[in-house]
Amino acid sequence: MKTKELIVYLTASYPNITFTKELIAGVAEVGADRVELGIPFSDPVADGDVIQTANLRSLANGFKVSDIFEISEATASLTDLYWMGYANTFYHKGMAMMLSRAQELGVKGFIIPDLPYEEFIPYRALFDEHNIHNITFVAPTDSEERIGLIANQAKGFIYLVAYAGITGADKSEDLRSVIEATRLLTQVPIFLGFGVNEKNAKEKAQDVDGVIVGSAIIKHLIDNTLTASEKMDKILTSVRVIKESINS
Protein backbone atom coordinates (compact mmCIF):
# COMPACT_ATOMS: atom_id res chain seq x y z
CA MET A 1 0.00 0.00 0.00
CA LYS A 2 1.27 3.45 -0.92
CA THR A 3 2.31 5.54 2.08
CA LYS A 4 -0.06 8.43 2.73
CA GLU A 5 1.54 11.84 2.98
CA LEU A 6 1.27 14.49 5.66
CA ILE A 7 1.47 18.20 4.89
CA VAL A 8 1.98 20.49 7.87
CA TYR A 9 1.03 24.18 7.87
CA LEU A 10 3.28 26.51 9.91
CA THR A 11 2.91 30.26 10.34
CA ALA A 12 6.16 32.00 9.41
CA SER A 13 8.17 33.96 11.98
CA TYR A 14 6.06 33.15 15.01
CA PRO A 15 7.37 33.47 17.59
CA ASN A 16 10.49 34.29 15.51
CA ILE A 17 12.43 33.32 12.39
CA THR A 18 14.85 31.02 14.20
CA PHE A 19 12.04 29.03 15.80
CA THR A 20 10.30 28.62 12.42
CA LYS A 21 13.50 27.28 10.84
CA GLU A 22 13.99 24.81 13.68
CA LEU A 23 10.32 23.81 13.55
CA ILE A 24 10.42 23.05 9.82
CA ALA A 25 13.52 20.91 10.33
CA GLY A 26 11.83 19.14 13.23
CA VAL A 27 8.52 18.34 11.52
CA ALA A 28 10.37 17.11 8.43
CA GLU A 29 12.42 14.76 10.58
CA VAL A 30 9.44 13.22 12.40
CA GLY A 31 7.14 12.62 9.46
CA ALA A 32 5.95 15.70 7.55
CA ASP A 33 6.38 15.07 3.83
CA ARG A 34 5.70 18.66 2.80
CA VAL A 35 5.44 21.97 4.63
CA GLU A 36 3.03 24.82 3.93
CA LEU A 37 4.84 27.95 5.10
CA GLY A 38 2.16 30.48 5.94
CA ILE A 39 2.79 34.11 4.99
CA PRO A 40 1.14 36.20 7.73
CA PHE A 41 -1.67 38.44 6.50
CA SER A 42 -4.00 40.78 8.37
CA ASP A 43 -7.21 39.28 6.94
CA PRO A 44 -6.71 35.54 6.28
CA VAL A 45 -10.27 34.90 5.14
CA ALA A 46 -9.99 31.12 4.72
CA ASP A 47 -8.55 30.58 8.19
CA GLY A 48 -10.20 30.15 11.56
CA ASP A 49 -9.38 31.81 14.88
CA VAL A 50 -6.29 29.74 15.66
CA ILE A 51 -4.39 30.52 12.46
CA GLN A 52 -5.69 34.10 12.45
CA THR A 53 -4.19 34.57 15.90
CA ALA A 54 -0.81 33.27 14.77
CA ASN A 55 -0.94 35.56 11.71
CA LEU A 56 -1.70 38.66 13.76
CA ARG A 57 0.94 37.90 16.38
CA SER A 58 3.60 37.39 13.72
CA LEU A 59 2.66 40.70 12.09
CA ALA A 60 2.74 42.42 15.49
CA ASN A 61 6.26 41.05 15.98
CA GLY A 62 7.36 42.80 12.78
CA PHE A 63 7.02 40.10 10.12
CA LYS A 64 8.33 41.06 6.68
CA VAL A 65 8.01 39.10 3.44
CA SER A 66 11.80 38.91 3.39
CA ASP A 67 11.47 36.58 6.40
CA ILE A 68 9.93 34.02 4.04
CA PHE A 69 13.01 34.18 1.83
CA GLU A 70 15.37 33.71 4.77
CA ILE A 71 13.39 30.79 6.19
CA SER A 72 13.10 29.13 2.79
CA GLU A 73 16.81 29.47 2.06
CA ALA A 74 17.56 27.57 5.27
CA THR A 75 14.88 24.86 4.94
CA ALA A 76 13.82 24.19 1.33
CA SER A 77 16.45 21.47 1.06
CA LEU A 78 14.90 19.62 4.03
CA THR A 79 11.37 19.12 2.71
CA ASP A 80 9.03 20.03 -0.15
CA LEU A 81 8.25 23.62 0.78
CA TYR A 82 5.21 25.64 -0.36
CA TRP A 83 4.38 29.28 0.28
CA MET A 84 0.82 29.69 1.48
CA GLY A 85 -0.52 33.23 1.43
CA TYR A 86 -3.23 35.55 0.20
CA ALA A 87 -3.29 37.15 -3.23
CA ASN A 88 -2.75 40.68 -1.92
CA THR A 89 0.77 39.79 -0.76
CA PHE A 90 1.76 38.29 -4.10
CA TYR A 91 0.23 41.18 -6.05
CA HIS A 92 1.87 43.79 -3.83
CA LYS A 93 5.33 42.26 -4.11
CA GLY A 94 4.85 41.31 -7.76
CA MET A 95 4.02 37.79 -8.90
CA ALA A 96 7.06 37.65 -11.19
CA MET A 97 9.41 38.61 -8.36
CA MET A 98 7.85 36.11 -5.95
CA LEU A 99 8.08 33.32 -8.52
CA SER A 100 11.69 34.18 -9.31
CA ARG A 101 12.70 34.15 -5.63
CA ALA A 102 10.81 30.92 -5.03
CA GLN A 103 12.61 29.25 -7.91
CA GLU A 104 16.01 30.47 -6.67
CA LEU A 105 15.28 29.15 -3.17
CA GLY A 106 13.95 25.74 -4.23
CA VAL A 107 10.32 26.31 -3.23
CA LYS A 108 7.93 23.86 -4.92
CA GLY A 109 4.74 25.87 -5.20
CA PHE A 110 2.30 28.54 -4.06
CA ILE A 111 -0.99 27.98 -2.23
CA ILE A 112 -3.19 31.07 -2.65
CA PRO A 113 -6.76 30.45 -1.38
CA ASP A 114 -8.21 33.64 -2.86
CA LEU A 115 -6.74 33.17 -6.34
CA PRO A 116 -9.47 31.18 -8.11
CA TYR A 117 -8.83 29.22 -11.29
CA GLU A 118 -10.10 32.00 -13.56
CA GLU A 119 -7.78 34.60 -12.02
CA PHE A 120 -4.80 32.23 -12.15
CA ILE A 121 -5.02 31.68 -15.93
CA PRO A 122 -3.15 34.92 -16.86
CA TYR A 123 -0.25 33.79 -14.64
CA ARG A 124 -0.05 30.17 -15.80
CA ALA A 125 2.76 30.72 -18.31
CA LEU A 126 4.76 32.62 -15.68
CA PHE A 127 4.37 29.78 -13.17
CA ASP A 128 5.45 27.26 -15.82
CA GLU A 129 8.44 29.39 -16.78
CA HIS A 130 9.69 29.29 -13.17
CA ASN A 131 8.70 25.65 -12.61
CA ILE A 132 6.52 26.60 -9.64
CA HIS A 133 3.25 24.79 -9.02
CA ASN A 134 0.05 26.69 -8.33
CA ILE A 135 -1.84 24.45 -5.92
CA THR A 136 -5.50 24.37 -6.88
CA PHE A 137 -8.48 23.89 -4.59
CA VAL A 138 -11.43 21.57 -5.09
CA ALA A 139 -14.44 22.05 -2.81
CA PRO A 140 -17.54 19.90 -2.16
CA THR A 141 -19.62 22.70 -3.67
CA ASP A 142 -17.83 22.53 -7.05
CA SER A 143 -19.69 21.21 -10.08
CA GLU A 144 -18.27 18.36 -12.16
CA GLU A 145 -17.55 20.87 -14.91
CA ARG A 146 -15.52 23.06 -12.57
CA ILE A 147 -13.69 20.06 -11.09
CA GLY A 148 -12.76 19.15 -14.66
CA LEU A 149 -11.30 22.60 -15.35
CA ILE A 150 -9.27 22.54 -12.13
CA ALA A 151 -8.09 18.93 -12.34
CA ASN A 152 -6.93 19.22 -15.94
CA GLN A 153 -4.36 21.89 -15.08
CA ALA A 154 -3.46 20.72 -11.57
CA LYS A 155 0.22 20.36 -10.66
CA GLY A 156 1.93 19.28 -7.46
CA PHE A 157 -1.23 18.22 -5.66
CA ILE A 158 -4.89 19.10 -5.38
CA TYR A 159 -6.04 20.69 -2.12
CA LEU A 160 -9.41 19.13 -1.35
CA VAL A 161 -11.39 21.34 1.01
CA ALA A 162 -13.18 19.08 3.50
CA TYR A 163 -16.17 21.40 3.91
CA ALA A 164 -17.44 24.85 3.03
CA GLY A 165 -16.12 27.27 5.62
CA ILE A 166 -12.85 28.14 7.36
CA THR A 167 -9.96 26.08 8.68
CA GLY A 168 -10.09 24.51 12.11
CA ALA A 169 -13.83 23.86 12.29
CA ASP A 170 -15.11 20.46 13.36
CA LYS A 171 -17.24 19.63 10.33
CA SER A 172 -17.55 16.78 7.86
CA GLU A 173 -19.13 16.19 4.47
CA ASP A 174 -19.41 13.16 2.20
CA LEU A 175 -16.63 13.77 -0.29
CA ARG A 176 -16.65 10.44 -2.13
CA SER A 177 -18.31 11.75 -5.29
CA VAL A 178 -15.95 14.74 -5.43
CA ILE A 179 -12.91 12.48 -4.97
CA GLU A 180 -14.13 10.03 -7.62
CA ALA A 181 -14.81 12.82 -10.12
CA THR A 182 -11.36 14.31 -9.50
CA ARG A 183 -9.51 11.00 -9.80
CA LEU A 184 -11.08 10.34 -13.20
CA LEU A 185 -9.42 13.48 -14.53
CA THR A 186 -5.95 13.62 -13.01
CA GLN A 187 -3.14 11.51 -11.57
CA VAL A 188 -2.05 14.37 -9.31
CA PRO A 189 -2.27 13.43 -5.59
CA ILE A 190 -5.31 14.62 -3.65
CA PHE A 191 -4.73 15.90 -0.12
CA LEU A 192 -7.56 16.69 2.26
CA GLY A 193 -7.40 19.84 4.38
CA PHE A 194 -9.58 21.77 6.87
CA GLY A 195 -10.44 20.27 10.25
CA VAL A 196 -7.86 17.46 10.30
CA ASN A 197 -6.48 16.58 13.74
CA GLU A 198 -5.01 13.68 15.71
CA LYS A 199 -8.41 12.14 16.42
CA ASN A 200 -9.86 12.13 12.90
CA ALA A 201 -6.76 12.03 10.64
CA LYS A 202 -6.99 8.30 9.93
CA GLU A 203 -10.63 8.58 8.85
CA LYS A 204 -10.02 11.76 6.83
CA ALA A 205 -7.13 10.14 4.95
CA GLN A 206 -9.08 7.05 3.97
CA ASP A 207 -9.96 7.92 0.35
CA VAL A 208 -7.21 10.42 -0.45
CA ASP A 209 -3.42 10.46 -0.80
CA GLY A 210 -2.78 12.37 2.39
CA VAL A 211 -3.91 15.13 4.71
CA ILE A 212 -3.06 18.75 5.45
CA VAL A 213 -2.92 19.75 9.12
CA GLY A 214 -2.87 23.36 10.26
CA SER A 215 -4.97 24.48 13.23
CA ALA A 216 -4.27 21.29 15.20
CA ILE A 217 -0.57 22.21 15.03
CA ILE A 218 -0.81 25.97 15.38
CA LYS A 219 -2.89 25.71 18.57
CA HIS A 220 0.32 24.63 20.32
CA LEU A 221 2.31 27.42 18.68
CA ILE A 222 0.01 30.13 20.08
CA ASP A 223 -0.32 28.60 23.56
CA ASN A 224 1.46 31.13 25.76
CA THR A 225 1.38 28.81 28.76
CA LEU A 226 4.06 26.74 27.03
CA THR A 227 7.77 27.44 26.77
CA ALA A 228 9.41 27.38 23.34
CA SER A 229 10.78 23.88 23.95
CA GLU A 230 7.38 22.65 25.13
CA LYS A 231 5.75 24.06 22.00
CA MET A 232 8.31 22.26 19.88
CA ASP A 233 7.77 18.98 21.72
CA LYS A 234 3.99 19.12 21.46
CA ILE A 235 4.05 19.97 17.75
CA LEU A 236 6.55 17.24 16.90
CA THR A 237 4.58 14.70 18.92
CA SER A 238 1.38 15.68 17.13
CA VAL A 239 3.03 15.39 13.70
CA ARG A 240 4.46 11.98 14.57
CA VAL A 241 1.12 10.71 15.85
CA ILE A 242 -0.82 11.92 12.81
CA LYS A 243 1.68 10.47 10.34
CA GLU A 244 1.54 7.09 12.09
CA SER A 245 -2.26 7.26 12.32
CA ILE A 246 -2.88 7.84 8.60
CA ASN A 247 -0.62 4.91 7.72
CA SER A 248 -1.81 2.42 10.34
C-alpha positions, 0 to 999 in steps of 0.5 A, a space after each residue: 500500500 502506498 504511504 499516505 503523505 502528511 502536509 503540515 502548515 506553519 505560520 512564518 516567523 512566530 514566535 520568531 524566524 529562528 524558531 520557524 526554521 527549527 520547527 520546519 527541520 523538526 517536523 520534516 524529521 518526524 514525518 511531515 512530507 511537505 510543509 506549507 509555510 504560511 505568509 502572515 496576513 491581516 485578513 486571512 479569510 480562509 482561516 479560523 481563529 487559531 491561524 488568524 491569531 498566529 498571523 496577527 501575532 507574527 505581524 505584530 512582531 514585525 514580520 516582513 516578506 523577506 522573512 519568508 526568503 530567509 526561512 526558505 533558504 535555510 529549509 527548502 532542502 529539508 522538505 518540499 516547501 510551499 508558500 501559502 498566502 493571500 493574493 494581496 501579498 503576491 500582487 503587492 510584491 509582484 508575482 514575477 518577483 515572488 516566482 523568481 525568488 521561489 525558484 532560486 530558493 527551491 520552493 515547490 509551489 504557491 498555495 493562494 486560497 483567494 486566487 481562483 482558477 479563472 484569475 490564475 489563468 493569466 499567470 499560468 505561463 509565468 508559473 510554468 516558466 519558473 517551474 513553480 506549481 500553483 496548488 489548486 483547490 477543489 471544494 464539495 460545492 464545485 460542479 463536475 464541470 468546474 472540477 474538470 477545469 481545475 483537475 486538468 491543469 493541476 500540478 503538485 497536488 490538489 487541495 481538497 477542502 473538506 467542507 465549506 467554511 474556514 480552517 479549524 472547524 469540526 465539520 464533515 461532508 461526504 466527499 466520495 463523489 468529489 474524490 471520484 470525479 477528480 480521480 477520473 481526470 488527473 493523476 495528481 495526488 489529492 490531499 484533504 485539508 480543513 479540520 484534520 487533527 489527531 483524532 480524525 486524521 486516519 478517517 479523513 485520509 481514507 480515500 485520499 493520498 494524504 492530509 493537510 494539518 494546520 490548526 491542530 498544530 498551530 494551537 500549540 504554537 500560540 499557547 502562551 502557557 508553554 515554553 518554546 521547547 514545550 511548544 516544539 515537543 507538542 508539535 513534533 509529537 502531534 506530527 508523529 502521531 498523525 503520520 503514524 495514524 494515517 498509515 496504520 
